[in-house]
Amino acid sequence: MKKNNQDFDNLNQNERSNFGGSNAKPAVGQEADRNTPVHQWDETPFIDFEEIKKNFIHADLDEKIRIYTTTSGLSVEQFKELLREFPLQHLDKLERAMEQ
């Protein structure tokens, strides 16, 4: 049976918890208390691409490779932007590092 918004106020506590109501469990690793928000935002760390790009531009070859191969969370377009700053004559070294 599908419930519409009008029926939400008439749901019991168990039924409300199915919709993220007051019986919703806290995120993993958090203590439950009355101040815990029902909906938690994903705690993915903020990635400052401009800072990564600046460091990449000023890095030596080995550091550029390290940054490119160990940075996660960037979009395909952001990785392409880093590649535009990579010395083309050393692409083979980057390819080898990515295969490891």
N, C-alpha and C positions, 0 to 999 in steps of 0.2 A: 504494500500500500504506500503510495507516494504522498508525502505531507507537503503542504504548501506553507508559505510564510505565516499565514493566519493561524495555522495549527501549532506553530512552534511554541507559543506561550502555554499551550495546553499539554505539552509533553512532560512526562515525569523525568526525574533526574537521569535515569539510565538512558532514556531515549535522547535526552539533550546531549549527553556525552558523546553520542554517535555523531553529533554535529559540531564537536569541539566546544561544548558547553562547560559549565563549571566543574564537571567531573573529569575534564581532560587531564591526561597525565603530563607532567613536566617533561622537558627534553631530557634525553639521556645525560646522566652526570649532574643533573640539577636536583637540588632538594625541593620537595614540594612544600610550598607555604602559600598563604593567602595572597601574597604579593607577586607570585609568579604569573606572568601574563599567560593567557590561554594559548595564543599563537606566537611561536618564536620564529624570528627571521633566521634564515640560514646563516651560520656564523662563518661563512667563507671569508677569508681575509681579503681586505681591499688591496687591489693590485694597482700600483702607481706606474702605468706604462711609460709616462714621460720620464720618470726617474730611471726606469730600467733602460730606456732608449738612450738617455744621456750617458749613463754608465757604460753602455755598450759602445757608443761612439768613441768615448775616450779610453776604452780598454785596449790592451795589446791583444795580439791574435789569440793566444791561449785563453785569456780571460773572456774574449768574445765567444769563443767556442764553449767555455764553461757556462756563461750566461745563457746562450742559445739552447744548450742541451739540458740545462737543469731548471729553467724557468717554466712553470706550469700556469695554466689559467689564462693564457693569452688567446686571442682569436687568431684565425688563419691570417687575417689582414694584418694584425700586429706582428706576427712572425714574418710575414712578407716585408713589412716595413723594416724590421731588423736586418733582414737579408740584403736590403738595398744599401745598408751601411757596412756590409761585410766585403772584404777584399776578394774579388772574383778569382784571382789567381790561387787562392787557398780554399776554394770550395771543396776540393777533394779531401782536405784534412777535416773539414766540418762533416762531410758525408761519412768518413770513417768513424768519427767520434759518435755520430748518431747511430751507427750500426752496433756499437758496443752495448 
